Amino acid sequence: MEWTDDAIVLAARPHGEGGLVVQLLTAEHGRHAGLVRGGASKRQRPVYQPGNGVRATWRGRLAEHLGTVKAELVTGRAGHWIADPLRLAGIAAACAVAEAALPERAPAPAVYRGLLALLEALEREDWGEAYVAWEIALLGELGFGLDLERCAATGRNDRLAWVSPKSGRAVSLSAGAPYAEKLLRLPDFLNGGADVAAGTATGAGPAAASWPDIADGLKLSGHFLERHVFAPHDRQLPPARRRFAERVERAGAE
């Protein structure tokens, strides 16, 4: 069996004598693993960095086999952002979340498009907003969408300020005030929800949100990822995702 597809590298781990087992998020075949023979060589290893865009060919005798992968580099993002630790941390976090959250070999074209849009958004100042919106879009694709468009208590969409940690529904400033300590803060850039297909916040413009707002957004999306995606399988958010949130917290404190 064989297929060729556009893909984003999610992870690459050593295997045997100089090989790599890579995890790819493909446009048409979902999250897919494969063995890259000689992938740890100086020539091939730079191709298989998380976040890189590749054109990959998978071959296997049977569909359920691990199979082998050969890929050509299309977009080298890891090297492009080598001097920007925060953006690199964002790439690592998004790739780790996608690898851990997505079922293997289940087509997820909207998640692929969203991650691609997020990686392209790294060129903009509002990329932190795009990251949070991508995680919220991922929750929706996995069947755990949040309702951030109207207040759960009043049904209106004016002055939304909080999100219920249980229901995932937005709450207005006045309705949520008595319960503020129990609610998650809704950053202004997420008011009105997120565009699932593009993975970017509705109305996001050139003026980026503050890092404290991005940190609140990460707390929001991280809470529901843990609650719905990871905790049922006795897992936590991936370490790369936790490190990214810590970096954003520090950026907000500077």
Disulfide bonds with the S-S distance in Angstrom:
none
